[in-house]
């Protein structure tokens, strides 16, 4: 599913559904399991991209935590 969401066709369908209100079914109860999985995967993909874009903004601080126990050996 992730491969399709990341493909150009998947990105286009995600934009139609998430941004422009295109409906895959007449009612939410008519959605099939693959359609629901696609919509959830598309939303997660979009939220991850937004989070990355926000972390790259100027003034954002990124903390990286590592385990120092590996360095002692």
KAHUVEN-V810374 format. One record per helix or strand. SS is the DSSP state (h for helix, s for strand). FROM is the first residue (numbers start at 1). LEN is the number of residues. Records with the same first field share a line. If there is no record, write none. Layout:
SS=FROM-LEN  FROM-LEN
This chain:
h=2-5  8-13  28-3  33-23  69-4
